[in-house]
Every structure is written in structure tokens, then in C-alpha cells.
């Protein structure tokens, strides 16, 4: 099986899992509460710093930071131009990421983050237009 098909298979299993469905449910509630959203971001950034070093872990960290910056601006009320479905999927991916018990439990060396990486990569690809729109807004904001 090729690497891409393994990643696709992992992603399908994550998206179909009870763990991700639970994360989606929590994401809806968190999206309506700025304090909860900021707390989620803090926990996700903390976990991304604690998971280790190396290219795989650096990749996770950069994905969490990309999503986190936009969600922080959203939580503060500074930036609200995010489609609801994209907001929910970004929040759900972070809820899933911080959960130690998910499709592949995080305590398994190296393998434990394979599902998290697959999900975060998928989410960033899915919301790339949102990220670009946010980055343009952020650049223009600094110019004003």
C-alpha cells in the first residue's frame, strides 16, 4: 500500500470514528464561547510544544499554530469572517488533537500522532481558502 493510500485510509478512519464525531459535538459548543475557545487553543499549543522534536512533530506544531492564530482572532472578536462549517472543523480538529484517547492513542510511540497529523493536514487543506483570506486580512490590518 502506498504512503498516500495509507494516509487516506487513516484519515477516513479518523473522520468515521466516534472520537471525531464527539469532537464535532464539542466544537459546536466551544465555538459559541470565547473563553472555552481560548482555553482549547492554549491546551493545543501546550500539547504541540510537549510532543517532541523532529520533522513530524514540527509539522504538527506548525499546523496547530496556523489554525490557532485564526481562531484566536475569532475568539477575540477581531476577525469573524470564517464560514461556520470551517470554524467547526478547525475547532473539532484541535479537540481531537488534545484528546489523549482517540483512534490511535497518543501514548503509543510515534504511531500515536499519525491520526492527529492526518486530521490536521486534511483540515488545513480543506480550509486553505479561509487561511489565505485570514492571512490577507492580517497583512492589511497591520498596514492600517
C-alpha positions, 0 to 999 in steps of 0.5 A, spaced: 500 500 500 502 506 498 504 512 503 498 516 500 493 510 500 495 509 507 494 516 509 487 516 506 485 510 509 487 513 516 484 519 515 477 516 513 478 512 519 479 518 523 473 522 520 468 515 521 470 514 528 466 516 534 472 520 537 471 525 531 464 525 531 464 527 539 469 532 537 464 535 532 459 535 538 464 539 542 466 544 537 459 546 536 459 548 543 466 551 544 465 555 538 459 559 541 464 561 547 470 565 547 473 563 553 472 555 552 475 557 545 481 560 548 482 555 553 482 549 547 487 553 543 492 554 549 491 546 551 493 545 543 499 549 543 501 546 550 500 539 547 504 541 540 510 544 544 510 537 549 510 532 543 517 532 541 522 534 536 523 532 529 520 533 522 513 530 524 512 533 530 514 540 527 509 539 522 504 538 527 506 544 531 506 548 525 499 546 523 496 547 530 499 554 530 496 556 523 489 554 525 490 557 532 492 564 530 485 564 526 481 562 531 484 566 536 482 572 532 475 569 532 475 568 539 477 575 540 472 578 536 477 581 531 476 577 525 469 573 524 469 572 517 470 564 517 464 560 514 461 556 520 462 549 517 470 551 517 470 554 524 467 547 526 472 543 523 478 547 525 475 547 532 473 539 532 480 538 529 484 541 535 479 537 540 481 531 537 488 533 537 488 534 545 484 528 546 489 523 549 484 517 547 482 517 540 483 512 534 490 511 535 492 513 542 497 518 543 501 514 548 503 509 543 510 511 540 510 515 534 504 511 531 500 515 536 500 522 532 499 519 525 491 520 526 492 527 529 497 529 523 492 526 518 486 530 521 490 536 521 493 536 514 486 534 511 483 540 515 488 545 513 487 543 506 480 543 506 480 550 509 486 553 505 481 558 502 479 561 509 487 561 511 489 565 505 483 570 506 485 570 514 492 571 512 490 577 507 486 580 512 492 580 517 497 583 512 492 589 511 490 590 518 497 591 520 498 596 514 492 600 517 
